[in-house]
Amino acid sequence: MNRPIKPGTERSRSMFFSEEEMTAAVSDLRAMGSAAIKILAESVERGEIKRKSLSQAVKKLELEGFVRVFSEGPFSEEFIIRPTLIGEDAVAEVLGYD
């Protein structure tokens, strides 16, 4: 259901983030480079991805809040990388998805 937007309360395409938040997130993601964008896009497409080690790109994505990184346990050698809502929205903007 589309509700009319009151003047002065414009939102980005995201339901959860303001236009300013999305602009900043998109700018930050673009500044991280193609490796980070590719990893984030893959995690969004699959829902989660697994890696045996964490690249600098993944560490930056986690630091900026675009993904969350989980370990399967104390003895596991794999990491699970899942996108956050802002990560999903930012990569969609960067790649031009609607």
Secondary structure, 3 states (H helix, E strand, C coil): CCCCCCCCCCECCCCCCEHHHHHHHHHHHHHHCHHHHHHHHHHHHHCCEEECCCCHHHHHHHHCCCEEEEECCCCCCCEEEEECHHHHHHHHHHHCCC
